[in-house]
Amino acid sequence: MEILKEIANAVISGDRKKVQELVEKALKEGITPEDIIDKGLLSGMSVIGERFKKNEIFVPEVLVSARAMQKGMEILKPLIAKSSNVIKGKIVIGTVKGDLHDIGKNLVAMMLEGAGYQIIDLGIDVPPEKFVQAIKENKPDVVGMSALLTTTMSQMKVTIDVIEKEGLRDKVKIIVGGAPVTEEFAKEIGADGYAEDAYSSVELVNRLLKVS
């Protein structure tokens, strides 16, 4: 549909006002919130993701598009909550203790929310105990940990160990990501998966939870 392409293009160009206008117009035309998200907002963000991977654009441009997408999500979220569409799963996410970076984590949270997951964002500098508390209180399907510094990567292992000690390890899937993190490191520390960017995180979670 033409309007969904227009929404995708508005996300790509980072035009928040246009995204808002087009999303409202699409709803009036009877297009479902799910279609607007999948074929409009996320379709635009996936183009941005590909460009980012190829180093054609950088984090500032990604953020501008992500904020435009978020503008559309703000309108659609209450409607999705009202519809019978079941939330795919619940995800606790946070940047590990000692690390104050949140751009990557925020992008991952936005993408996963857009893909139909409920997000509990613990923020930055999150100690292992806070992850444990969030697991006990929210009973999530997935815990996502982010680190942008090589010096804070070790906190991922510490956090997984504490989750294990509390007897909660078999209750959640644990995924990790961030600039210095690798697939090998994720395996070494006993994580269930690694995503190199916000776009792969959606595929990873869908695969781990066996949802489409």
Disulfide bonds with the S-S distance in Angstrom:
none
